[in-house]
Amino acid sequence: MSGAIQLDGKLILFDANDCHLAPGTEAVIVNEKGNIVVARLEPTAEWERLARTRTGLVWTVNPLGERVLFAVKVLGRYIRTEDMGQAVDLTPQKPDFFEDAKPLSATEVAGELGKAFAVCNRIYHQPDRANTDNCERSLRSAAHGIMQMWNDVQQIKRERTRQLGR
């Protein structure tokens, strides 16, 4: 389980890591009115392409009263509360810290951020051509650069506070 939302006093659980869902699967979605609901994804020939962008199709009624398929944002696979024991992963997770990584130069940080931009371009404009392993490596490197910059900014803030405190 990676997400929970309370709707009308009922706890809705979902796995946000599992969003590449086949037709017929119950999913937690953002519907056409912007509400978060549970719905069954409808079959389509393009479901795999849609799933890569966290999108699915559900039936809805348009303003003319016609029943139509509507593309919705998929938050994740719906987890029934009776299935909760199976959904909770009790294995300890390895922390994802960057302390053990070597410091990057300003040029290297900029290069990693450039790779993150390339990933953004690929996954949003050419998702069918995205190599997810390469995307993950690039985003992890960019995250390391961002965390290094964050730590540097925090160090500058502490130093300024120390200097002003005298």
N, C-alpha and C positions, 0 to 999 in steps of 0.2 A: 504494500500500500504506500502511495506517495502523496496522496492528497485527500482531504476531507472538507466537505462543505455542509453547513447546516441549512436546510431548506424546509420551511414550514415546520420546524421542530423535529425534523427527521435528518439523521446524519447520512450523507451521501459520500461513500468512499470510492476512490478511483486510483488507478495506477497510471500516473502521468508518463511513466517511462514506457508504457505499452500503448502507443497511439497508432501503430500501423495495424489497423483492425480490419478484418475481413467482413464482407457484407453479412448481415444477420446478427452481428455482435452487438450487445448492449453497451453503449458508451455514454459517458458524461460529456455533454456538448453545450455550446452556446448557441441557442436557437435563433430564429430569424428576428425575434423581438429583443434579443440581447440577454435573455434569461438563461440561467444554467439549469439544465434538465437532463433526465436520463431518457435516451431514445435508442431504438434499434436502427442500425445503419442499413440502408437499402442497397440491393445489388446494382452494380453498374459495370460496364466493360472497362472503365477507367479507374476502378477502385484503388489499384496499387499506386497509380500516379497521384491520385488525390490523397491517399494515406501518407505519402512522403511529405506532404505539406500540412499534415494534421487536419485534413479536411475529409468530410464524409457527406453523404446525401441522405436526407430524411424527407418524408412526405409532409407537406403543409398545404394550406389553402390560401391562394393569392387573393388580392382585393376584389377580383371579379367572381370569387366563389369557386374557382377551378382548383382541383387537387393537382399539385405540381411537386416535383422533386426540388429540394432547396439545398444548396451547399452550406454546411455549417462547420464551425471550428470544433475539432475533437480535443477535449482536454485529456481523455484517457479512457482505459477500459473500466467499465463499471464493476465494482466489487460488491456483491450482496453481503449484507451483514452476517448472514449465516455461513458465508465462505471466508469470513475474516481470518480465522485461524490459518487457512491456507495462504492467505494473501500477505500476512506479516512475515517478513524475512528477519529472523532472529539472529542470523549470523553477523558477527561484528564486521563493520565496514572499515576498510583501511582509510585513514584520514588522507585527504587530498591536499597536502601542504606543499609549499614550494621552498621551505627552508633549506632542503638539501640541494637545491639547484644552484648552479653557479650564477653569480651576478652578471647581468647583461649590460653592455655599454648602451648609451643613448641611441646610437645607430642601430644596434641589434634590437632594441625595444621597438623602434620605428619600423624595422623590417618585419617583426612579428605582428605588429598591428596591421601592416600592409597585407600579410597573409590572412589575417582575420577578415579584412575587407574583401579579399578574394573569395573566402569561404561564404561570406554573406551574399555576394553577387551570385555565386554558383548555386547555393541552396534555394535562393528565392527566385532566380531567373532561369536556371537550368537544372532543376532538381533531379531530372532523369540522368544527368551526366555527373552528378556529385559522387565522388569517391569518399564514403563516410569515414573510412580509416584515416585518409589524409586530412579530412576536415577536422576530425578529433585531435590529431596531432597538432595541426596548426592552431586550433582554438586553445589547446592546453598551453602551447608556447606563448600565445598572446595573453592568456590569463596570467602566466608567470610574469610577463612584462608589466602587465597592469598592476599586479600585486607588488612588484618591486617599486613601481612608481608610487603606489599608495603608501608603502612603508617609507619611502623617501620623503613624501609630503608630510607624513606624520612626524618624521624626525625633524624636518624644518620647522613645523609648528611647535614642537617641544622646545627646540633651540630658541625660537623667537619668544616663547612664553618665559623661558628661563632668563633670557636677556632683559625682557621687560620687567621681570619680577625683582630685579636688583634695585 
